[in-house]
C-alpha cells in the first residue's frame, strides 16, 4: 500500500554554517549550498545526484537542509512530511493530540510549510508543495 504522506525532506540546526557545511561535505560528500540572508541563512543539502528541479534521482533518497539555531521554534533535527491539504492536516494533528507551531508560511518555489509537535513531543514539519513540485 502506497501512502500519500511520505517523508520528503530533513532539517537540522547549526551553530556555525561553515563548520556544518564542511562536515557534511567531507564526511558524506553531500552538496551544500547556502541560500544566504534572504532565505534565513538556510543551507540546502543534496545527498546525491538530483534532477533538474533538485529532486533526488535515487528512489528512496531525500535531500534536506540546515538552519541557524536561532531561526526555528525548535532546536532539534526533524523530518518534513508531504501533505496534500495543510489546513486539514493541521486540524488532524490537533485532534490527535499534537500541537501546530504557528501558521503556515510560504517557502518560495516550494510550498506551504508549518512545524508541529506530535503526541510524544517530537518536532516534525509538514509541507503542501506547490502544484509543480513532484514530491
N, CA, C and O of each residue as an XYZ file, in Angstrom:
540
protein
N       0.837     -1.178      0.000
C       0.000      0.000      0.000
C       0.886      1.247      0.000
O       1.760      1.384      0.856
N       0.672      2.139     -0.935
C       1.456      3.367     -1.012
C       0.745      4.475     -0.253
O      -0.457      4.678     -0.422
N       1.488      5.192      0.582
C       0.932      6.281      1.369
C       1.252      7.606      0.709
O       2.363      7.813      0.219
N       0.279      8.502      0.695
C       0.459      9.823      0.092
C       1.417     10.687      0.902
O       2.130     11.516      0.335
N       1.444     10.509      2.204
C       2.179     11.403      3.098
C       3.544     10.832      3.453
O       3.737     10.326      4.558
N       4.481     10.910      2.532
C       5.819     10.390      2.775
C       6.778     11.450      3.276
O       6.537     12.647      3.118
N       7.878     10.998      3.887
C       8.938     11.907      4.312
C       9.671     12.382      3.066
O      10.128     11.564      2.267
N       9.787     13.697      2.893
C      10.376     14.255      1.679
C      11.596     15.132      1.930
O      12.235     15.590      0.982
N      11.926     15.372      3.201
C      12.984     16.330      3.499
C      13.402     16.145      4.955
O      12.602     15.682      5.768
N      14.626     16.495      5.293
C      15.050     16.531      6.687
C      15.620     17.901      6.992
O      16.039     18.622      6.087
N      15.635     18.260      8.267
C      16.209     19.533      8.687
C      16.948     19.359     10.003
O      16.536     18.587     10.869
N      18.058     20.098     10.139
C      18.842     20.068     11.362
C      19.377     21.468     11.649
O      19.687     22.218     10.724
N      19.486     21.819     12.926
C      20.022     23.134     13.280
C      21.543     23.159     13.251
O      22.195     22.118     13.332
N      22.105     24.375     13.133
C      23.561     24.519     13.231
C      23.918     25.758     14.026
O      23.151     26.718     14.098
N      25.106     25.714     14.625
C      25.680     26.890     15.288
C      26.586     27.655     14.340
O      26.643     28.884     14.383
N      27.302     26.922     13.474
C      28.308     27.531     12.607
C      28.103     27.013     11.185
O      28.342     25.839     10.904
N      27.664     27.890     10.297
C      27.347     27.490      8.918
C      28.544     26.873      8.198
O      28.410     25.828      7.562
N      29.694     27.500      8.292
C      30.882     26.969      7.614
C      31.262     25.598      8.159
O      31.613     24.697      7.397
N      31.192     25.444      9.462
C      31.570     24.168     10.076
C      30.620     23.043      9.657
O      31.069     21.955      9.295
N      29.296     23.304      9.704
C      28.347     22.256      9.333
C      28.469     21.916      7.844
O      28.357     20.755      7.451
N      28.701     22.951      7.019
C      28.861     22.727      5.578
C      30.069     21.839      5.300
O      29.969     20.868      4.550
N      31.186     22.161      5.891
C      32.406     21.374      5.677
C      32.276     19.961      6.231
O      32.770     19.009      5.626
N      31.613     19.817      7.381
C      31.437     18.496      7.983
C      30.697     17.558      7.031
O      31.196     16.474      6.727
N      29.512     17.958      6.555
C      28.705     17.075      5.712
C      29.294     16.886      4.314
O      29.083     15.851      3.683
N      30.029     17.885      3.837
C      30.745     17.719      2.567
C      31.851     16.678      2.726
O      31.957     15.754      1.919
N      32.667     16.826      3.758
C      33.842     15.955      3.902
C      33.493     14.544      4.355
O      34.125     13.586      3.909
N      32.516     14.394      5.221
C      32.177     13.062      5.729
C      31.310     12.280      4.750
O      31.568     11.102      4.505
N      30.286     12.917      4.186
C      29.315     12.200      3.359
C      29.343     12.587      1.879
O      28.667     11.956      1.066
N      30.110     13.611      1.521
C      30.177     14.038      0.131
C      28.936     14.769     -0.336
O      28.694     14.855     -1.540
N      28.146     15.297      0.577
C      26.921     15.986      0.204
C      27.223     17.337     -0.425
O      28.205     17.992     -0.074
N      26.371     17.748     -1.357
C      26.432     19.095     -1.897
C      25.744     20.031     -0.926
O      24.595     19.803     -0.549
N      26.429     21.074     -0.522
C      25.887     22.019      0.455
C      25.857     23.405     -0.177
O      26.888     23.904     -0.628
N      24.682     24.029     -0.212
C      24.516     25.334     -0.842
C      23.819     26.281      0.125
O      22.689     26.031      0.545
N      24.493     27.361      0.472
C      23.907     28.375      1.344
C      22.958     29.254      0.535
O      23.305     29.720     -0.550
N      21.768     29.473      1.066
C      20.800     30.340      0.396
C      20.923     31.791      0.837
O      20.241     32.662      0.298
N      21.782     32.057      1.809
C      22.078     33.417      2.221
C      21.010     34.082      3.067
O      19.999     33.484      3.435
N      21.276     35.329      3.354
C      20.424     36.130      4.244
C      18.961     36.197      3.801
O      18.078     36.070      4.649
N      18.661     36.395      2.491
C      17.242     36.499      2.092
C      16.422     35.256      2.440
O      15.201     35.345      2.567
N      17.063     34.116      2.593
C      16.361     32.866      2.928
C      16.748     32.396      4.331
O      16.757     31.195      4.600
N      17.065     33.325      5.218
C      17.334     32.990      6.606
C      18.602     32.196      6.836
O      18.712     31.475      7.827
N      19.570     32.321      5.923
C      20.844     31.588      6.003
C      20.658     30.081      5.997
O      21.468     29.339      6.553
N      19.585     29.639      5.363
C      19.315     28.206      5.222
C      20.364     27.591      4.302
O      20.785     28.222      3.332
N      20.782     26.375      4.598
C      21.757     25.666      3.774
C      21.091     24.404      3.232
O      20.682     23.535      4.001
N      20.983     24.306      1.910
C      20.427     23.103      1.281
C      21.479     22.001      1.245
O      22.658     22.256      0.999
N      21.033     20.781      1.493
C      21.925     19.626      1.449
C      21.415     18.638      0.413
O      20.295     18.139      0.528
N      22.232     18.351     -0.605
C      21.910     17.332     -1.610
C      22.666     16.067     -1.246
O      23.896     16.058     -1.195
N      21.922     15.003     -0.994
C      22.541     13.758     -0.532
C      22.980     12.846     -1.674
O      23.518     11.764     -1.437
N      22.754     13.275     -2.893
C      23.153     12.502     -4.073
C      22.856     13.310     -5.317
O      22.641     14.520     -5.243
N      22.843     12.643     -6.464
C      22.545     13.329     -7.717
C      21.069     13.706     -7.774
O      20.201     12.963     -7.315
N      20.806     14.877     -8.349
C      19.444     15.410     -8.442
C      19.039     15.623     -9.887
O      19.882     15.716    -10.779
N      17.718     15.699    -10.104
C      17.213     16.050    -11.422
C      17.265     17.568    -11.595
O      17.797     18.276    -10.740
N      16.713     18.064    -12.703
C      16.786     19.495    -12.999
C      16.000     20.356    -12.017
O      16.253     21.556    -11.915
N      15.047     19.761    -11.289
C      14.288     20.510    -10.286
C      14.890     20.379     -8.889
O      14.379     20.973     -7.940
N      15.965     19.612     -8.752
C      16.609     19.464     -7.450
C      16.143     18.276     -6.636
O      16.477     18.164     -5.456
N      15.370     17.381     -7.252
C      14.897     16.193     -6.550
C      15.881     15.045     -6.738
O      16.476     14.912     -7.807
N      16.060     14.211     -5.708
C      16.989     13.083     -5.819
C      16.610     12.131     -6.951
O      15.435     11.822     -7.149
N      17.610     11.674     -7.684
C      17.388     10.712     -8.760
C      17.245      9.287     -8.226
O      16.612      8.451     -8.872
N      17.816      9.002     -7.071
C      17.760      7.658     -6.498
C      16.497      7.499     -5.659
O      16.261      8.263     -4.723
N      15.693      6.506     -6.003
C      14.441      6.239     -5.281
C      14.726      6.000     -3.802
O      15.648      5.266     -3.446
N      13.922      6.630     -2.945
C      14.060      6.452     -1.513
C      15.011      7.424     -0.843
O      15.058      7.492      0.386
N      15.763      8.172     -1.620
C      16.709      9.133     -1.061
C      16.004     10.483     -0.930
O      15.181     10.845     -1.771
N      16.330     11.221      0.124
C      15.784     12.561      0.298
C      16.919     13.552      0.502
O      18.014     13.181      0.924
N      16.652     14.794      0.203
C      17.575     15.881      0.487
C      17.104     16.587      1.747
O      16.057     16.253      2.300
N      17.874     17.555      2.192
C      17.496     18.248      3.411
C      18.087     19.623      3.486
O      18.475     20.221      2.482
N      18.146     20.113      4.709
C      18.686     21.429      4.921
C      19.064     21.666      6.361
O      18.694     20.913      7.262
N      19.811     22.736      6.552
C      20.298     23.126      7.869
C      19.907     24.573      8.117
O      19.967     25.400      7.207
N      19.507     24.881      9.346
C      19.068     26.228      9.688
C      19.802     26.718     10.931
O      20.179     25.925     11.794
N      20.004     28.048     11.012
C      20.621     28.589     12.220
C      19.739     28.305     13.433
O      18.518     28.449     13.358
N      20.337     27.908     14.528
C      19.561     27.549     15.716
C      18.592     28.628     16.151
O      17.524     28.304     16.670
N      18.909     29.872     15.965
C      18.022     30.945     16.416
C      16.817     31.156     15.496
O      15.922     31.931     15.834
N      16.776     30.486     14.348
C      15.728     30.745     13.353
C      14.555     29.776     13.428
O      13.659     29.849     12.587
N      14.529     28.890     14.385
C      13.495     27.865     14.405
C      12.840     27.788     15.777
O      13.480     28.083     16.786
N      11.554     27.389     15.825
C      10.907     27.226     17.126
C      11.460     26.026     17.899
O      11.222     25.910     19.101
N      12.171     25.160     17.250
C      12.781     24.018     17.922
C      14.223     23.883     17.462
O      14.568     24.254     16.340
N      15.043     23.362     18.322
C      16.459     23.236     18.012
C      16.845     21.774     17.837
O      17.934     21.369     18.244
N      15.971     20.983     17.239
C      16.183     19.553     17.078
C      16.088     19.155     15.612
O      15.404     19.818     14.832
N      16.774     18.071     15.231
C      16.573     17.542     13.882
C      15.108     17.156     13.686
O      14.433     16.759     14.636
N      14.627     17.272     12.466
C      13.251     16.885     12.173
C      13.143     16.377     10.747
O      14.070     16.500      9.945
N      12.001     15.811     10.459
C      11.686     15.398      9.097
C      10.513     16.243      8.611
O       9.752     16.791      9.409
N      10.382     16.338      7.293
C       9.292     17.080      6.682
C       8.444     16.080      5.893
O       8.959     15.310      5.082
N       7.139     16.109      6.149
C       6.202     15.162      5.544
C       5.323     15.887      4.532
O       4.773     16.949      4.826
N       5.194     15.311      3.342
C       4.345     15.841      2.272
C       2.877     15.614      2.631
O       2.490     14.519      3.040
N       2.066     16.664      2.473
C       0.611     16.543      2.641
C      -0.063     17.246      1.475
O       0.508     18.155      0.874
N      -1.282     16.821      1.158
C      -1.997     17.450      0.045
C      -2.861     18.623      0.500
O      -3.207     19.482     -0.311
N      -3.213     18.673      1.784
C      -4.033     19.763      2.301
C      -3.511     20.144      3.676
O      -3.792     19.461      4.661
N      -2.750     21.232      3.749
C      -2.079     21.602      5.001
C      -3.078     21.984      6.090
O      -2.886     21.618      7.250
N      -4.133     22.708      5.747
C      -5.130     23.121      6.754
C      -5.824     21.902      7.368
O      -5.993     21.831      8.585
N      -6.221     20.956      6.536
C      -6.874     19.735      7.024
C      -5.913     18.935      7.912
O      -6.308     18.425      8.960
N      -4.661     18.832      7.487
C      -3.678     18.079      8.265
C      -3.392     18.763      9.591
O      -3.208     18.087     10.603
N      -3.352     20.088      9.606
C      -3.156     20.813     10.864
C      -4.279     20.486     11.846
O      -4.033     20.296     13.037
N      -5.503     20.422     11.345
C      -6.645     20.081     12.205
C      -6.518     18.649     12.712
O      -6.801     18.379     13.879
N      -6.095     17.730     11.846
C      -5.922     16.337     12.252
C      -4.822     16.215     13.314
O      -4.947     15.423     14.248
N      -3.756     16.992     13.174
C      -2.674     16.990     14.167
C      -3.226     17.404     15.522
O      -2.971     16.741     16.527
N      -3.975     18.490     15.554
C      -4.562     18.970     16.809
C      -5.538     17.959     17.393
O      -5.516     17.696     18.596
N      -6.390     17.394     16.554
C      -7.374     16.415     17.018
C      -6.729     15.157     17.593
O      -7.300     14.504     18.466
N      -5.540     14.823     17.100
C      -4.859     13.598     17.532
C      -3.924     13.832     18.721
O      -3.219     12.914     19.141
N      -3.912     15.056     19.267
C      -3.089     15.321     20.437
C      -1.772     16.000     20.162
O      -0.945     16.135     21.064
N      -1.556     16.436     18.916
C      -0.348     17.183     18.590
C      -0.588     18.678     18.746
O      -1.695     19.109     19.068
N       0.459     19.463     18.515
C       0.351     20.912     18.635
C       1.023     21.567     17.434
O       2.230     21.430     17.236
N       0.238     22.275     16.639
C       0.768     23.015     15.496
C       1.482     24.253     16.021
O       0.955     24.967     16.875
N       2.679     24.505     15.510
C       3.523     25.608     15.984
C       3.447     26.787     15.033
O       4.323     26.958     14.186
N       2.425     27.589     15.159
C       2.275     28.778     14.336
C       1.388     28.541     13.132
O       0.627     27.576     13.064
N       1.513     29.452     12.188
C       0.728     29.422     10.949
C       1.616     28.979      9.792
O       2.832     29.166      9.843
N       1.027     28.394      8.749
C       1.830     28.011      7.586
C       2.497     29.227      6.956
O       1.923     30.315      6.905
N       3.718     29.021      6.479
C       4.440     30.053      5.748
C       4.720     29.539      4.343
O       4.901     28.339      4.137
N       4.753     30.449      3.379
C       5.062     30.082      2.007
C       6.574     30.096      1.832
O       7.216     31.126      2.033
N       7.133     28.972      1.463
C       8.548     28.901      1.119
C       8.622     29.088     -0.393
O       8.118     28.255     -1.147
N       9.249     30.177     -0.842
C       9.273     30.476     -2.279
C       9.768     29.285     -3.105
O      10.813     28.701     -2.820
N       9.004     28.949     -4.117
C       9.369     27.865     -5.017
C       9.102     26.473     -4.472
O       9.352     25.483     -5.161
N       8.598     26.379     -3.245
C       8.387     25.062     -2.629
C       6.927     24.825     -2.267
O       6.293     23.923     -2.816
N       6.391     25.615     -1.357
C       5.009     25.439     -0.939
C       4.768     25.921      0.474
O       5.627     26.564      1.076
N       3.586     25.606      1.006
C       3.210     25.992      2.364
C       3.829     25.030      3.364
O       3.815     23.817      3.157
N       4.376     25.577      4.459
C       5.152     24.810      5.425
C       4.775     25.238      6.837
O       4.595     26.426      7.105
N       4.656     24.265      7.739
C       4.445     24.561      9.150
C       5.018     23.416      9.987
O       5.040     22.262      9.556
N       5.475     23.757     11.180
C       6.024     22.750     12.089
C       4.991     22.392     13.144
O       4.052     23.146     13.400
N       5.182     21.221     13.753
C       4.292     20.796     14.824
C       5.033     19.859     15.774
O       6.086     19.313     15.447
N       4.453     19.694     16.947
C       4.924     18.703     17.908
C       3.918     17.559     17.858
O       2.711     17.788     17.927
N       4.412     16.334     17.740
C       3.489     15.207     17.723
C       3.033     14.868     19.143
O       3.379     15.577     20.088
N       2.274     13.808     19.298
C       1.733     13.436     20.604
C       2.816     13.050     21.608
O       2.551     12.994     22.809
N       4.030     12.784     21.129
C       5.133     12.385     22.004
C       6.152     13.492     22.217
O       7.183     13.274     22.854
N       5.871     14.677     21.689
C       6.778     15.810     21.853
C       7.870     15.885     20.808
O       8.810     16.666     20.960
N       7.772     15.086     19.740
C       8.751     15.143     18.656
C       8.443     16.317     17.739
O       7.283     16.596     17.437
N       9.489     16.996     17.304
C       9.376     18.126     16.393
C       9.351     17.588     14.967
O      10.272     16.884     14.551
N       8.296     17.918     14.216
C       8.106     17.443     12.848
C       7.553     18.617     12.041
O       7.045     19.579     12.617
N       7.647     18.545     10.715
C       7.087     19.588      9.864
C       6.292     18.953      8.738
O       6.496     17.789      8.393
N       5.378     19.737      8.169
C       4.612     19.297      7.003
C       4.736     20.361      5.924
O       4.920     21.544      6.208
N       4.632     19.908      4.672
C       4.646     20.824      3.536
C       3.557     20.425      2.559
O       3.392     19.251      2.229
N       2.818     21.427      2.102
C       1.886     21.262      0.990
C       2.585     21.874     -0.207
O       2.571     23.093     -0.380
N       3.201     21.036     -1.041
C       4.020     21.563     -2.137
C       3.213     22.345     -3.159
O       2.016     22.115     -3.335
N       3.884     23.275     -3.831
C       3.289     23.941     -4.985
C       2.880     22.880     -5.987
O       3.422     21.774     -5.972
N       1.941     23.195     -6.852
C       1.418     22.225     -7.817
C       2.494     21.660     -8.736
O       2.371     20.521     -9.186
N       3.542     22.420     -9.024
C       4.569     21.947     -9.948
C       5.658     21.120     -9.263
O       6.571     20.632     -9.929
N       5.571     20.957     -7.939
C       6.543     20.150     -7.224
C       6.144     18.680     -7.335
O       4.959     18.348     -7.329
N       7.123     17.820     -7.434
C       6.846     16.399     -7.666
C       7.239     15.519     -6.496
O       7.887     14.491     -6.698
N       6.871     15.885     -5.285
C       7.176     15.033     -4.132
C       6.444     13.745     -4.258
O       6.561     12.880     -3.390
